[in-house]
Amino acid sequence: MQRNAPLRMAPPAPSGTAAAEIPLDRVELEPEPMPEWGVKGHALVHSEAMRALPAGMPDFFLKAADRVTALASHPDRWKIRELPHLRDSSRPDHWLSCEDLEGHSLPQDRYGYILMIDREGLAEPGRQPQALGTLPYQVAEMYQQLVAEFALWRNEMERSGSEAPSTLQYQENAIYVAGVTGHYIGDAAQPLHTTIHFDGWSSKAENPRGYRTRSGLHREFETLLVNNAVTAEAVRQKMGPCRRLEGDPLDWATSLVREAHDQVERLYRLEQEGQLDPAQPGPRGVDFAAERIAQGAQKLRDLFYSAWLDSEEVARRIGEHDPQQEFLLAR
């Protein structure tokens, strides 16, 4: 599917879907936020992505695997009640409520997206437009930021050498951006980050198959089950070969979210069959969790590799200008 085609999600049952309530105004933000992949799950996405990088990546980046992995859960640490501006502005970047957007094309940028939600009345009364989530936009934006950091490092390396403070700082920038970017790839591979049924089947949608409605599933699946049963070896075995990501990053970010969304009902069936019990998970449940983490790791590896390759042309274009005026390129 293409990002500019209308979002069409496979229905979970022969019933309509309605929006789950994810309030985002200041007062309604007091309940617990949507949970995320646990620390171990995010760390596995990053560590396995770094382990599987192909030859040709810069040496400083290959040696920074532990540091990139240390940042795997960093964006989750911005959800601090005492920092409401940071928390409220960044939280929607972790999900996309696909059912709420069914039949609508995603605009080219997040501002057009927010305007579309408001114009089309896609958010329920009393909900802010960003409650539907902005995950694909965050992935696309962070990807291009990583391309920029690699490009700036290339040029500074050529101008000033590997030991110059400015070159070393650009290395730090790239490592940091890579670690933060990976968090959102991990979220995009997690089915419960793509649905109104993010922590139990929503009461606002019909449930003829009797899927679980009780809350707690999100944490049980991605934290407790992963902590108890998923290994790096299991994730590694499920990863495919490296490939370059082509085209608009918003297109392939949206495709990743859609692919995960296609697994929502499978997850609920596994839960219904007892396969996702974190205390005694079944083999198919463990396999499913490892598969989703592997999908995140595979896409993150491909993203890092593609950002490095794409940065060569960006570096060349920047290099054609006065290095002291690089900031003008964005105007």
C-alpha positions as CSV (number, residue, x, y, z in Angstrom):
1,M,0.0,0.0,0.0
2,Q,1.0,3.6,-0.6
3,R,0.9,6.2,2.1
4,N,-1.1,8.5,-0.1
5,A,-3.8,5.8,-0.6
6,P,-6.7,5.8,1.9
7,L,-6.0,3.8,5.0
8,R,-8.1,0.7,4.8
9,M,-7.7,-1.6,7.8
10,A,-8.9,-5.2,7.8
11,P,-12.0,-5.3,10.1
12,P,-11.5,-7.2,13.3
13,A,-15.0,-8.7,13.0
14,P,-18.1,-8.2,10.9
15,S,-18.8,-5.0,12.9
16,G,-18.0,-1.3,12.7
17,T,-15.2,0.2,14.7
18,A,-15.4,3.3,16.8
19,A,-12.8,5.4,18.4
20,A,-11.4,4.4,21.8
21,E,-11.1,7.3,24.2
22,I,-7.5,8.5,24.5
23,P,-8.0,12.0,26.0
24,L,-5.1,14.4,25.7
25,D,-6.2,17.6,27.3
26,R,-4.4,18.7,30.5
27,V,-7.0,17.5,32.9
28,E,-7.6,14.2,31.2
29,L,-4.0,13.4,31.0
30,E,-3.9,12.5,34.6
31,P,-4.6,8.7,34.1
32,E,-1.8,6.4,33.3
33,P,-0.5,7.0,29.7
34,M,-0.5,4.4,27.0
35,P,2.2,1.9,27.9
36,E,5.1,1.1,25.6
37,W,7.3,-1.8,24.7
38,G,9.1,-2.7,27.9
39,V,12.8,-1.8,28.5
40,K,13.9,-5.2,27.4
41,G,11.9,-5.2,24.2
42,H,13.1,-1.8,23.1
43,A,16.7,-2.8,24.0
44,L,16.4,-6.0,21.9
45,V,15.2,-3.9,18.9
46,H,18.3,-1.7,19.1
47,S,20.9,-4.2,20.0
48,E,19.9,-6.7,17.3
49,A,19.6,-3.9,14.7
50,M,23.2,-2.7,15.5
51,R,24.5,-6.3,15.5
52,A,23.1,-6.9,12.0
53,L,24.4,-3.7,10.4
54,P,26.3,-4.4,7.1
55,A,29.8,-3.4,6.3
56,G,30.3,0.2,5.1
57,M,28.8,2.0,8.0
58,P,31.1,4.5,9.7
59,D,33.4,2.9,12.3
60,F,32.3,5.3,15.1
61,F,28.7,4.2,14.7
62,L,29.5,0.5,14.7
63,K,31.5,0.9,17.9
64,A,28.6,2.8,19.5
65,A,26.2,-0.2,19.7
66,D,25.9,-0.1,23.5
67,R,25.3,3.6,23.5
68,V,22.7,3.5,20.9
69,T,21.0,0.7,22.8
70,A,21.2,2.7,26.0
71,L,18.9,5.2,24.4
72,A,16.2,2.6,23.4
73,S,13.7,3.7,26.0
74,H,14.7,7.3,26.2
75,P,11.6,8.9,24.7
76,D,9.5,7.1,27.3
77,R,11.4,9.0,30.0
78,W,9.9,12.3,28.7
79,K,6.5,11.4,30.1
80,I,7.1,13.2,33.3
81,R,4.2,14.9,35.0
82,E,6.4,17.7,36.2
83,L,7.3,18.5,32.6
84,P,3.8,18.8,31.0
85,H,4.9,20.7,27.8
86,L,7.4,18.0,26.9
87,R,5.1,15.1,28.0
88,D,1.9,16.4,26.2
89,S,3.7,17.3,23.0
90,S,5.7,14.1,22.6
91,R,3.2,11.4,23.7
92,P,1.2,11.1,20.5
93,D,4.4,10.3,18.6
94,H,4.2,6.7,20.1
95,W,1.0,5.5,18.4
96,L,-1.5,5.7,15.5
97,S,-5.1,4.8,16.0
98,C,-5.6,3.2,12.6
99,E,-9.3,2.5,12.9
100,D,-10.1,6.2,13.4
101,L,-8.3,7.0,10.1
102,E,-9.8,4.2,8.0
103,G,-10.5,5.5,4.5
104,H,-8.4,8.6,4.8
105,S,-5.1,9.4,3.2
106,L,-2.3,10.7,5.3
107,P,-1.2,14.2,4.3
108,Q,2.5,15.0,3.7
109,D,3.2,16.5,7.0
110,R,2.0,16.3,10.6
111,Y,0.4,19.8,10.5
112,G,-1.7,19.0,7.5
113,Y,-2.6,15.7,9.3
114,I,-3.8,17.5,12.4
115,L,-5.8,19.9,10.2
116,M,-7.4,17.0,8.3
117,I,-8.5,15.3,11.5
118,D,-10.1,18.6,12.7
119,R,-11.6,19.3,9.3
120,E,-13.1,15.8,8.8
121,G,-14.2,15.5,12.5
122,L,-12.3,12.2,13.0
123,A,-11.7,12.8,16.6
124,E,-14.5,12.4,19.0
125,P,-16.0,15.5,20.6
126,G,-13.8,16.7,23.4
127,R,-10.7,14.9,22.1
128,Q,-7.8,16.8,20.6
129,P,-6.8,15.8,17.0
130,Q,-3.4,14.5,18.1
131,A,-5.1,11.9,20.2
132,L,-5.2,9.8,17.1
133,G,-1.4,9.6,17.2
134,T,1.4,10.9,15.0
135,L,3.8,7.9,14.9
136,P,4.5,7.7,11.1
137,Y,5.3,11.4,11.1
138,Q,7.7,11.0,14.0
139,V,9.5,8.1,12.2
140,A,9.9,10.0,9.0
141,E,11.1,13.2,10.7
142,M,13.6,11.4,12.9
143,Y,14.9,9.5,9.9
144,Q,15.7,12.7,8.0
145,Q,17.3,14.2,11.1
146,L,19.6,11.2,11.2
147,V,20.4,11.6,7.5
148,A,21.3,15.2,8.3
149,E,23.5,14.3,11.2
150,F,25.4,11.7,9.1
151,A,25.8,14.3,6.3
152,L,27.2,17.0,8.7
153,W,29.6,14.4,10.1
154,R,30.9,13.5,6.7
155,N,31.7,17.1,5.8
156,E,33.2,17.9,9.2
157,M,35.3,14.8,9.0
158,E,36.7,15.9,5.6
159,R,37.2,19.5,6.7
160,S,38.7,19.1,10.2
161,G,39.7,15.4,10.7
162,S,38.6,12.7,13.0
163,E,39.9,14.2,16.2
164,A,38.5,17.7,15.9
165,P,36.0,18.6,18.6
166,S,33.4,19.6,16.0
167,T,33.8,16.2,14.3
168,L,33.4,14.4,17.6
169,Q,30.4,16.4,18.4
170,Y,28.7,15.4,15.2
171,Q,29.4,11.8,16.1
172,E,27.6,12.3,19.4
173,N,24.7,13.9,17.6
174,A,24.3,11.0,15.2
175,I,24.5,8.4,18.0
176,Y,21.9,10.3,20.0
177,V,19.5,10.7,17.1
178,A,19.9,7.1,16.1
179,G,19.0,5.9,19.6
180,V,16.0,8.0,19.9
181,T,14.8,7.2,16.4
182,G,14.9,3.5,17.1
183,H,12.4,3.9,19.9
184,Y,9.7,4.8,17.5
185,I,10.5,2.0,15.1
186,G,10.0,-0.4,18.0
187,D,6.7,1.2,18.7
188,A,5.6,1.0,15.1
189,A,6.3,-2.8,15.1
190,Q,4.1,-3.4,18.2
191,P,0.4,-4.1,17.1
192,L,-1.0,-2.5,20.2
193,H,0.5,0.9,19.2
194,T,-1.6,0.9,16.1
195,T,-5.1,0.4,17.3
196,I,-7.9,1.7,19.5
197,H,-7.7,-1.7,21.3
198,F,-4.4,-0.8,22.8
199,D,-5.0,-2.3,26.3
200,G,-8.0,-4.5,26.0
201,W,-10.7,-4.6,23.3
202,S,-12.4,-1.2,23.3
203,S,-16.0,-0.9,24.6
204,K,-16.7,1.5,21.8
205,A,-16.3,-1.3,19.2
206,E,-18.4,-4.4,18.8
207,N,-16.8,-7.6,20.1
208,P,-18.6,-10.6,18.7
209,R,-15.6,-12.9,19.2
210,G,-15.4,-12.1,22.8
211,Y,-11.9,-10.7,23.0
212,R,-10.5,-9.6,26.3
213,T,-11.7,-6.2,27.4
214,R,-9.9,-6.1,30.8
215,S,-7.0,-3.7,30.9
216,G,-3.4,-4.8,31.5
217,L,-2.8,-6.7,28.2
218,H,-0.4,-4.1,26.9
219,R,2.0,-4.5,29.8
220,E,1.5,-8.3,30.1
221,F,2.4,-8.8,26.4
222,E,5.3,-6.4,25.8
223,T,6.9,-6.2,29.2
224,L,6.1,-9.3,31.4
225,L,6.0,-11.9,28.6
226,V,9.1,-10.5,26.9
227,N,11.0,-10.3,30.1
228,N,10.2,-13.9,31.0
229,A,10.4,-15.7,27.7
230,V,11.9,-13.8,24.7
231,T,15.6,-14.2,23.9
232,A,18.0,-12.3,21.7
233,E,18.7,-15.6,19.8
234,A,15.0,-16.0,19.0
235,V,14.8,-12.5,17.7
236,R,17.9,-12.9,15.7
237,Q,16.7,-16.0,13.9
238,K,13.6,-14.1,12.6
239,M,15.4,-11.2,11.0
240,G,15.7,-11.0,7.2
241,P,18.5,-9.7,5.1
242,C,19.4,-6.0,5.1
243,R,17.9,-3.8,2.4
244,R,17.9,-0.2,1.5
245,L,14.6,1.7,2.2
246,E,13.5,3.5,-0.9
247,G,11.1,6.4,-1.5
248,D,9.4,8.8,0.9
249,P,10.1,7.8,4.5
250,L,6.6,8.6,5.4
251,D,5.4,5.9,3.0
252,W,7.5,3.2,4.5
253,A,6.8,4.4,8.1
254,T,3.1,4.1,7.3
255,S,3.6,0.7,5.8
256,L,5.3,-0.5,9.0
257,V,2.4,0.7,11.1
258,R,-0.1,-1.0,8.8
259,E,1.8,-4.2,8.8
260,A,1.7,-4.2,12.6
261,H,-1.9,-3.3,12.7
262,D,-2.7,-6.4,10.5
263,Q,-1.5,-8.4,13.5
264,V,-3.9,-6.9,16.1
265,E,-6.5,-9.7,15.9
266,R,-3.9,-12.4,15.8
267,L,-2.6,-11.0,19.1
268,Y,-6.0,-11.0,20.7
269,R,-6.7,-14.6,19.5
270,L,-3.4,-15.7,21.1
271,E,-4.4,-14.0,24.3
272,Q,-7.8,-15.7,24.1
273,E,-6.1,-19.1,23.7
274,G,-3.8,-18.5,26.7
275,Q,-0.7,-18.1,24.7
276,L,0.2,-14.7,26.1
277,D,0.0,-15.5,29.8
278,P,3.2,-13.9,31.0
279,A,3.6,-16.5,33.8
280,Q,3.2,-19.5,31.5
281,P,3.3,-18.3,27.9
282,G,2.6,-20.7,25.2
283,P,5.1,-21.3,22.4
284,R,3.0,-19.5,19.8
285,G,2.8,-16.5,22.0
286,V,6.5,-16.4,22.6
287,D,7.1,-16.8,18.9
288,F,4.8,-14.0,18.1
289,A,6.5,-11.6,20.5
290,A,9.9,-12.5,19.1
291,E,8.5,-12.0,15.6
292,R,7.3,-8.4,16.4
293,I,10.6,-7.5,18.0
294,A,12.5,-8.9,15.1
295,Q,10.4,-6.9,12.7
296,G,11.3,-3.7,14.6
297,A,15.0,-4.7,14.7
298,Q,15.1,-5.5,11.0
299,K,13.4,-2.2,10.1
300,L,15.7,-0.2,12.4
301,R,18.8,-1.8,10.9
302,D,17.5,-1.0,7.4
303,L,16.8,2.6,8.5
304,F,20.3,3.1,9.9
305,Y,21.8,1.7,6.7
306,S,19.6,3.8,4.5
307,A,20.2,7.0,6.4
308,W,23.9,6.5,6.0
309,L,23.6,5.9,2.2
310,D,21.2,8.8,1.8
311,S,23.5,11.2,3.7
312,E,26.2,11.0,1.0
313,E,24.1,13.1,-1.5
314,V,23.0,15.4,1.3
315,A,26.6,16.0,2.4
316,R,27.6,16.8,-1.2
317,R,24.8,19.4,-1.5
318,I,25.7,20.9,1.8
319,G,29.4,20.9,0.8
320,E,28.6,23.1,-2.2
321,H,27.8,26.0,0.1
322,D,29.8,28.0,2.6
323,P,30.0,25.7,5.7
324,Q,29.3,28.7,7.9
325,Q,26.0,29.2,6.1
326,E,24.7,25.6,6.1
327,F,21.7,26.7,8.1
328,L,20.5,28.7,5.2
329,L,19.8,25.6,3.2
330,A,16.7,25.0,5.2
331,R,15.2,28.4,4.3
